[in-house]
Amino acid sequence: MKQTKYTTFLWVSALITMMTLLLVTVSLYTSEEDVKKWRVSQHIFTKNVEQHRPLVEKYAKESGVEEHIDVLLAMMLQESGGRGDDPMQASESLCGEVGCITDPEQSIKQGVAYFSEVLHAANGDVVLAVQSYNFGIGFAHYVKEQKSKYNQDIVIEFSQKMYNNAEDPSIYSCLRAEAKEFDACYGDIYYARDVMEYKQQFAVN
């Protein structure tokens, strides 16, 4: 009887071990596949953005921000992945509404010019300028008024203020779960963080 119980115990233990190993293997495989898919997607989007480099360089020189070409390309990656007629998503800065730009070159010209404007408003603080591109130039002015410097707390604070004071908050959708938790659904509170991470992909040595 003791032998039978011991044998049963061994079989159960072996079965549990095998199941655990199988689950770990499946989990690792799935994770590896997800990483591969993400890398492939990033490569495709990066190539889409790179095709616009000549125009970005042209208008960056015209606007006096040629030292920030890698940042501008990273912003395009974040905005659209280089796709569509308005790859810089610059319509709102031009005419106050989405969809008025229907030509990629016009989008890049406007997007670069607007970045130059917000960079000036941000006193050359690139990260503040990048976030202001997403929030609007009012964010750069808000940071100045608060006598503060760019940080994640003031980003969330501004987003909350704009969202809560909006006449119709329903026009804004929380892009991230964290934004919903903070009740900060105006713009993208992690826009600058992601852009600054992406910019290394476009840096030219």
Steps between C-alpha positions, in 0.01 A plus 500: 500500500781743594680409177185574298457840669866582441475400134186711458676795663793464259269489199306808617824688569637408159175608332499837681864557402428419137197728492699783657781461247248492215330820621833678541610390152174617342523829687857560387418404143199733493705780649777442246248504215346823632844661516574387144169640374564829683848526347367430152227765547753752627729430204214552253387825665858627526550438126175686427627796699849493344353555154400848620850590630593721200192718550550514876861609445392762245241664724706456818774710336245762393363520855843496667451171684727275291674373815171336600431293189520176700240638743270607217520156339430338837197726538375386160547138608291569809237698309435277203777249437572702186168409344215701354461846347580678827795305644583773752133528604546875461148597390388629839801732528419642157122535498378392844342177386596153385513419129568832332843384378485244222855515366803345677734783402264764636469291818877486543545870424232595754611246759862614489401868510276437801773307679731798444234726652447285810875453542538878515214521752672229705826700507680220319387222735457220245297264720263782599469594133420143400225473762372844397473376142252245630319721754527826310723801560289590802683232696837674458341825622335317791834359618648852489204645692542236770870590519568133458707274279385208290413195709238227487299651785439825316415307184227311685384816678459687171318209336262472796431873494429511127287187515295607801448855369400393150149597390454147372750255656346217296692620193816373668572132539751358745780362286654303787369319806730713719345818361156374595620425853631857532190646331749658260346431161599818320774412252755229569671536838788274393549648154838663571631193682428274203630745241830543684538122512430471126741772393803272532367303204548805278825642637769534232856458626 
